[in-house]
Amino acid sequence: MKILLKIYSVSDKYINYLRKDFPNVYSNKENRRKHTRKYIGVVLELEGYHYYVPMSSPKDSDYQIAGENRVIKKSIIPIIRIIVRNSKGQKELKGTLRISHMIPVPASELELYDYENEEDLTYKDLIHDEIIFIRKNKDKIMKNAQVMYKQKMNQDESAGYIKSALPFKQLEEMSDSFHCQ
């Protein structure tokens, strides 16, 4: 297994195809985006498939209260929190990688995100920070993806998060038959 250290998007056609049977597949929200945030993620090679791990914006659920402070929760197997230090040395949550919602995607339905030509400079800086984090943490990302995949495929529900993970086996079958439809 390896991680492709680039940022990708997935075709709307493919996402809509999967969402017909599995509405929990993250939507690209093409018509509901508030900002220029793209539907992007990283791609892992896992068991002969290109698995797309979607990136998500920070949510309130990514924080907890510790005393009087609001602190970033630690990463867990299904969710890797993308944390960077700002110019003052403080931790900032830039986004998350949703391993529990990774999906197999045919290579023909992946599109490399053109980071260099991003016109929104604030967003470009955000993506830059996320790419650096992904490169520094590639081993952890791959390990968590392998653990999640194995647990879900073996129907090992001893960890509660497995129940909310997408059904990888059925998604692989859909991926295999995508071009035959």
Secondary structure, DSSP 8 states (H G I E B T S, - for coil): -EEEEEEEEE-HHHHHHHHHH-TTS----TTT-SSS----EEEEEETTEEEEEEEE---GGGEEEETTEEEE---BTTEEEEEEE-TTS-EEEEEEEEGGG-EE--GGGEEE--GGG-S-HHHHHHHHHHHHHHHHTHHHHHHHHHHHHHHHHTT-TTSGGGGGS--HHHHHHHHHHGGG-
